[in-house]
Amino acid sequence: MQLRQSNDVTGIPGQGRAGVTAAKAVQTDPAQNPNALGLAFFWLTAFYFVYCARPVDLVPVLGVIQPAKLTGALASLSLIVSIGRTPRALKDLPREAFYFFGLVSLLFVSALLSPIWRGGAFFATLDFSKVCVVWILTFLLVTSLKRLRRIIYLQAASVAVISSVAILKGHSVPRLEGVMGGFFSNPNDMAFAIVLSIPFCLAFLLSARNPLWKVAWSFAILAMAAALMLTASRAGFIDLLIAGTVLLWEFGVKGKRLYLIAGAVIVCVGLMIVAGKELTLRFDGTFEGGESADASTAHDSYEQRKLLMSKSLDTIAHYPLLGLGSGNFVVDSGLWKDVHVSYLQIAADGGIPVAILYLLFFARGFTNLRALRRQKNLDSETILFAGALRSSLIGFVVGACFAPEAYQFFPYFTVCYTSVLLAIVKEREPRAAKAAIAVFSPLRQPEGAY
C-alpha cells in the first residue's frame, strides 16, 4: 500500500501548513520585528534626543551642523519614505492627528494673511510644524511598548540631565535664567518641561528591577525637583503640586505604595527649605509687592501678565477668524512679551478656530486614557505608564493656564504617547487571536473525506 505524503511540514503534529502560515505571519509582522524600518525609527529617536537633550548646549561645536534642523529634515524625509511600509497606515491615524493637522494648516493660512508680519509668522509656523511630522511618524512607527518606552525614556532622561547640568552650571544664577539654551533658557519653560517629565521618571523608577537604576531614577527626580525650585517659577510650582497630587493618587493610593506619599512630602519640605527662598519671596510679592527686589519683580510681573491677558482678549475680538499669525502677538502687544496663558496665546495667534482645534486635540488625550482604563487584562507596565501620562497631561492642562506653552513640543508628545499606547493595547488581542487560530485550527479536509 502506497503511503500518502504528509502535509505536516512543520514537524509539529496537527499543525501542517497552517502552522507554517502562522509562523510566517508572526515573523513578518512589522510590529514584532525590531528591525522593521529601523532607519526611520533611528531618525525619529535622533529628533527626540536633539529636542529634549539639547546636545548643542553640552557640546557647542555641534552647532556647526545644526542638529535640530538636520534631524527634523531627516525625520520629515523618513515620513515620506515610510508611507505605505509602516505597520500602521495613514488611514489608522486617530482623530487627534487630524485635529493637529488642521491646527497647523490653519496657522499657515493665518501666517500668509497676517496683518502684522507674514514672514515671521510663516517661519514660526514652519518650525512648529516639525512636531506634526514627528507626531505622525511616531504613531506609524512605534508599535510596541518597548519602542514607546525608548521614546519616553529619551524625554525623561534628557530633562533629568538638563536639570542636573543647569544646577551645576548656574546654581548662583538667579532663577537659572539663560544657563541652558533653547526653551530651557526660560525659567518658566524649564519648570514646565520638568513637571511634564517627572511622572515618566517615577514610572521608570517603579518598573526598574535593578536597584542601581532605581537609585539613578530617584536622583533624577530629586535633581528635577531641585531645578524647578531654583527656577522660582510660581506657575511651575502650582503645576507641580497639582500634577504631583494626581501622580501620588495613581501610584501611591491606587497602586498601594503609600511610602511614595511620605517620600514626596519629605522631599518637598526639604527642597523648600534648601532651595525655595526665592520662590517664597516671589509668591509673597505677587499681589502686593514688597521691599525686596524679588518681591517687587514678582508683583510687576503679575501686573504685566494681567495687562497682556487683556490685550490678548482685545486681539481675539478684533481678529477672531485667523488671528495675527504665529508669534505675532508678541509684536502687537507693544511689550514684546507673550500672554502667559497658552489658550489665549494660540487664540490670539491663530484665531478662534485654531483654539477650538487646540482644545479638541488635548481633550483626545484624556479620551484615550479613559479608553485604556476600559481595556481588560492590562499588564502592570501599561498601567504604570497610563498613570504617568494622565498626571503629565493634567500637568499640562493646569500649567497652560499660567504659561505661554502653545508651541512647546512636550505637550504634543504626551498626547501622542496616549494615542500610541492605546493603539498598542488594542492591537495585542487581535494579533494573538489570529496567531492562535492559524496554529490550532485543523487542516481543511477534502470534499468526501470522512
Secondary structure as GFF3:
##gff-version 3
##sequence-region A 1 450
A	DSSP	alpha_helix	16	28	.	.	.	ID=ss1
A	DSSP	three_ten_helix	30	32	.	.	.	ID=ss2
A	DSSP	alpha_helix	38	53	.	.	.	ID=ss3
A	DSSP	alpha_helix	55	58	.	.	.	ID=ss4
A	DSSP	three_ten_helix	60	64	.	.	.	ID=ss5
A	DSSP	alpha_helix	67	82	.	.	.	ID=ss6
A	DSSP	three_ten_helix	90	92	.	.	.	ID=ss7
A	DSSP	alpha_helix	95	112	.	.	.	ID=ss8
A	DSSP	alpha_helix	118	128	.	.	.	ID=ss9
A	DSSP	alpha_helix	130	141	.	.	.	ID=ss10
A	DSSP	alpha_helix	145	170	.	.	.	ID=ss11
A	DSSP	three_ten_helix	174	176	.	.	.	ID=ss12
A	DSSP	three_ten_helix	182	185	.	.	.	ID=ss13
A	DSSP	alpha_helix	187	207	.	.	.	ID=ss14
A	DSSP	alpha_helix	211	231	.	.	.	ID=ss15
A	DSSP	alpha_helix	234	248	.	.	.	ID=ss16
A	DSSP	pi_helix	249	253	.	.	.	ID=ss17
A	DSSP	alpha_helix	259	275	.	.	.	ID=ss18
A	DSSP	alpha_helix	277	284	.	.	.	ID=ss19
A	DSSP	alpha_helix	293	318	.	.	.	ID=ss20
A	DSSP	alpha_helix	328	332	.	.	.	ID=ss21
A	DSSP	alpha_helix	342	350	.	.	.	ID=ss22
A	DSSP	alpha_helix	352	374	.	.	.	ID=ss23
A	DSSP	alpha_helix	380	399	.	.	.	ID=ss24
A	DSSP	alpha_helix	409	440	.	.	.	ID=ss25
###
